[in-house]
Amino acid sequence: MLINSENGVIELKTFNTRLYRGMSPDQLKQTDFYKEKYHNMWDVKTGYFWYYFKLIEIKGYQLSFSLCFFEDQLDIIHMNTWENGDAKDWNEWTEEKEMNVFHKNNTFLIQILEMLPTQKKKKPYPSCTFKFPWGDVWSVYDPRSAASLMGINFNEEEKQI
């Protein structure tokens, strides 16, 4: 299991790593996942820092992670699937290709969560949400940014440690 449905912890067994709400950047930097797959970091200059990672394989899917820290705590987790047929740049991008990524992301989440989405929407843009007591796992195609993305949002009450 990649995402623990009891608490939202991501378990990357290959790297003996757990990603969880409230984790500090220093704790992240001690992990094998960080040591082997770290790509780069973006300081947003607002207290937010994004850490980006190279692709890893999970259940036959190539998956990328982006971890957002607010001050000294992991706050947001974004993920995305990748295949060779996906657009590599704007010259290759089409809405059809991006919708394929959205559907692939949904299939991936259904497989790892072993459940169907709690909520599906077509407006204002296509999305799937899996609701849990601790927060949501979601997938969306956002035409404004021309991108598909998956992620984890934690409930506000879960943000305090």
C-alpha positions as CSV (number, residue, x, y, z in Angstrom):
1,M,0.0,0.0,0.0
2,L,1.4,3.4,-0.9
3,I,-1.1,5.6,1.0
4,N,-2.2,4.4,4.4
5,S,-6.0,5.0,4.4
6,E,-5.9,5.2,8.3
7,N,-3.7,8.3,8.5
8,G,-2.6,9.5,5.0
9,V,1.1,8.4,5.5
10,I,2.8,7.6,2.2
11,E,5.0,4.5,2.5
12,L,7.8,4.2,0.0
13,K,9.0,0.7,0.9
14,T,11.7,0.6,-1.7
15,F,13.4,3.6,0.0
16,N,12.4,2.6,3.6
17,T,10.7,6.0,3.7
18,R,7.5,7.4,5.2
19,L,6.2,10.8,4.1
20,Y,3.7,12.3,6.6
21,R,2.0,15.5,7.6
22,G,4.2,17.6,9.8
23,M,7.5,15.9,8.7
24,S,10.4,18.4,8.8
25,P,12.8,19.1,5.9
26,D,15.6,17.7,8.1
27,Q,13.7,14.4,8.6
28,L,13.1,14.3,4.8
29,K,16.8,14.8,4.1
30,Q,17.7,11.8,6.2
31,T,15.6,9.4,4.0
32,D,16.9,7.1,1.3
33,F,14.2,8.6,-0.9
34,Y,15.7,12.1,-0.6
35,K,19.3,10.8,-0.9
36,E,18.5,8.9,-4.1
37,K,15.8,10.8,-5.9
38,Y,16.0,14.5,-4.9
39,H,15.9,16.7,-8.0
40,N,15.7,20.3,-6.8
41,M,14.0,22.8,-4.4
42,W,12.1,26.0,-4.9
43,D,11.9,28.6,-2.2
44,V,8.6,30.4,-2.9
45,K,9.7,33.2,-0.5
46,T,6.4,33.1,1.4
47,G,7.4,30.5,4.0
48,Y,6.7,27.7,1.4
49,F,9.4,25.4,0.0
50,W,8.8,22.8,-2.7
51,Y,11.0,19.8,-3.0
52,Y,10.9,18.0,-6.4
53,F,12.0,14.3,-7.0
54,K,12.9,12.1,-9.9
55,L,10.6,9.4,-11.1
56,I,10.2,6.2,-9.1
57,E,8.3,3.1,-10.0
58,I,5.2,2.0,-8.0
59,K,3.0,-0.8,-9.1
60,G,4.1,-0.5,-12.7
61,Y,3.6,3.3,-12.9
62,Q,6.4,5.9,-13.1
63,L,5.5,8.4,-10.4
64,S,6.9,11.8,-9.5
65,F,6.5,13.6,-6.2
66,S,6.5,17.2,-5.2
67,L,6.5,17.9,-1.5
68,C,5.5,21.3,-0.1
69,F,6.7,22.5,3.3
70,F,5.3,25.4,5.1
71,E,8.0,26.8,7.3
72,D,9.3,23.5,8.9
73,Q,6.5,21.0,8.3
74,L,5.4,19.0,5.3
75,D,2.1,20.6,4.3
76,I,1.1,19.4,0.8
77,I,1.9,16.3,-1.3
78,H,1.6,16.3,-5.1
79,M,2.1,13.3,-7.3
80,N,1.9,12.6,-11.0
81,T,2.2,9.5,-13.3
82,W,4.4,9.6,-16.3
83,E,4.6,7.5,-19.5
84,N,6.7,8.0,-22.7
85,G,3.6,9.0,-24.7
86,D,2.9,11.9,-22.4
87,A,3.7,15.4,-23.6
88,K,7.3,16.4,-22.7
89,D,6.9,20.1,-23.6
90,W,4.3,22.6,-25.0
91,N,5.0,21.5,-28.6
92,E,3.8,18.0,-27.8
93,W,0.9,19.0,-25.5
94,T,-2.7,18.4,-26.4
95,E,-5.8,18.4,-24.2
96,E,-6.4,14.8,-25.2
97,K,-2.9,13.8,-24.0
98,E,-3.5,15.7,-20.7
99,M,-6.9,14.1,-20.2
100,N,-5.2,10.7,-20.7
101,V,-2.8,11.6,-17.8
102,F,-5.8,12.6,-15.7
103,H,-7.5,9.2,-16.4
104,K,-4.2,7.4,-15.7
105,N,-3.8,9.2,-12.4
106,N,-7.4,8.2,-11.5
107,T,-6.7,4.5,-12.3
108,F,-3.5,4.6,-10.3
109,L,-5.3,6.0,-7.2
110,I,-8.2,3.5,-7.5
111,Q,-5.6,0.7,-7.6
112,I,-3.4,1.9,-4.7
113,L,-6.4,3.0,-2.5
114,E,-8.4,-0.1,-3.4
115,M,-11.6,1.9,-3.6
116,L,-13.6,4.0,-6.1
117,P,-13.7,7.8,-5.8
118,T,-16.0,9.2,-3.1
119,Q,-16.8,12.1,-5.4
120,K,-16.4,12.8,-9.2
121,K,-17.0,16.2,-10.8
122,K,-16.9,17.5,-14.3
123,K,-17.3,21.2,-13.4
124,P,-15.6,23.6,-13.0
125,Y,-13.0,21.0,-14.2
126,P,-12.7,17.2,-14.1
127,S,-11.7,15.8,-10.7
128,C,-11.9,12.7,-8.5
129,T,-11.8,12.8,-4.7
130,F,-11.3,10.0,-2.2
131,K,-12.4,11.2,1.2
132,F,-11.0,10.0,4.5
133,P,-11.4,11.0,8.1
134,W,-7.9,12.7,8.0
135,G,-8.3,14.4,4.6
136,D,-8.6,13.8,0.9
137,V,-6.7,12.2,-1.9
138,W,-7.5,13.9,-5.2
139,S,-6.9,13.9,-8.9
140,V,-7.7,16.9,-11.2
141,Y,-7.3,18.1,-14.7
142,D,-7.0,21.9,-14.5
143,P,-7.4,23.5,-18.0
144,R,-6.2,26.9,-16.6
145,S,-2.7,25.4,-16.0
146,A,-3.1,22.8,-18.8
147,A,-2.0,20.1,-16.3
148,S,-3.2,17.0,-14.5
149,L,-2.2,16.4,-10.9
150,M,-2.8,14.1,-7.9
151,G,-2.3,15.0,-4.3
152,I,-3.2,14.8,-0.6
153,N,-4.9,17.5,1.4
154,F,-5.0,17.1,5.2
155,N,-7.9,18.4,7.3
156,E,-7.2,21.6,9.2
157,E,-7.4,19.9,12.6
158,E,-4.8,17.4,11.4
159,K,-2.3,20.3,10.8
160,Q,-1.5,20.8,14.4
161,I,1.0,18.4,16.0
